[in-house]
Amino acid sequence: MDSTLPAVHPGEILREEYLVPLEIDPSQLASALKVSSEDIDLLVKEVSPISAELALKLAKYFRTSPEFWMHAQASYDLHMTVGKLRDQLKTISEFENLADVANAMGNSSQPRPDGFAS
């Protein structure tokens, strides 16, 4: 999470990549998604996060995936939180024996450093 790029709120993505170029008014989108205008307004103003429900509705409307919207929210949340916890994270020592982790997971090879299964 040491990215030099700024955190991008999903509301900014919605506003700049969808609403503005497609000339869709936030209240028009709210009506189409059957949500309150306030929900969309707070999202595009980057005040509130995307909920799972809204991710599903945005995905349906814009023919994307709910994961696209939820990943954008999770990425934003992580980016914002790592800055707050940076000093605290430095004080946490890492587990030393990765072979024990691999054995506990039923895999005799070393786990991938990114935590995903090979």
N, C-alpha and C positions, 0 to 999 in steps of 0.2 A: 504494500500500500504506500510505497514511497514515490508515487507518481507525481510528476511535476504538473500534470494537467489539473485544472480545477474540477471540483465536484460539479456534476451536471444533474440538476433536479429533474425528475421525470416530467414535471410541469413545464419546464423549459423545452424539453423534447417535444411534448405535445403542442405547445404554442408555436415553436419555431419551425418544426418539421412537418406539422400537419395543419394546424388552424390557419396560420398566416398564409402559407403558399396555396392552400386549398380554399382560402377565403371563407372559412367557416367561423361563425360567431360562437363564442362560448355558450351562450344561451341556446343557440340552435343545436349545438352538440348535446347539451344537457337534455333538451327535449327528445332528441333522437335516442339517447341512451336511457331515458326514463329515470333520470337522477335530478337532484335539485341543481338549479343554476349556481347556487352557492358552492356546492361540491366542486363543480368545474372551475368556477372563479377562483376559489382558494387553491386549487391545484395549479392552474396556469400562473397564479401570482407566487407560486412556490412556497405557500404557507402550509399546506397539508400534503401528506403522502398519498400515494396510490394504494387503495385497498385491493384485496383479492377480487371483490365484486366489481370494482371499477376496471380492474385489469381485464377481467373477462368481457366486460361490455365494450371497452376500447378495442380489444382484440377482434371481437366480432364485427364492430363497425368499420374499422380500418383494415380488416383482413390481415392482421398481424397475429401474434400469439400472446396469450396471457403471460407467458414466461418472459417475453420481451419487456413488458411493462414491469413485472415483478423483479426481474434482474436489474433493470434500471433503478428501481427503488432501493434494492438491496445494495447495489454498488454505491449509490449516493449515501446511504446510511453508513456503510463501512467507511467510506472516505471521510465523512464528517466525524465519526466516532474515533477513528485512529488518531486524529489530531488531538482529541480530548484525552486519550489514554496513552499517548506516546511515552511519557515519562514512566507511567505505571508499568507498561509493557516491558520497558527496559529492565525492570527489577525482577521479572519472571524468568527463572532459568529454564532452559529447554531440557526435555527428557533426553538422557544420554544414550541409551542403548536401543537403537532403532530395530535391531534384530529381535528384541523381545516384543516389540510392537508387531512386527511381521509374524512372529510365531503365534501371538495372541489372536491375530486375524486369520490364522490358518494358512499362512503364506510363508514359506521358508525363505523366499527372496526378500531383499530389502524393499520397504515401501517406497513409493515415489515421493519425492520431496514436496509435491503439491498436494499430497493427501488423497489423490484419486487412485483407484485400482488400475492396474496395468491391463 
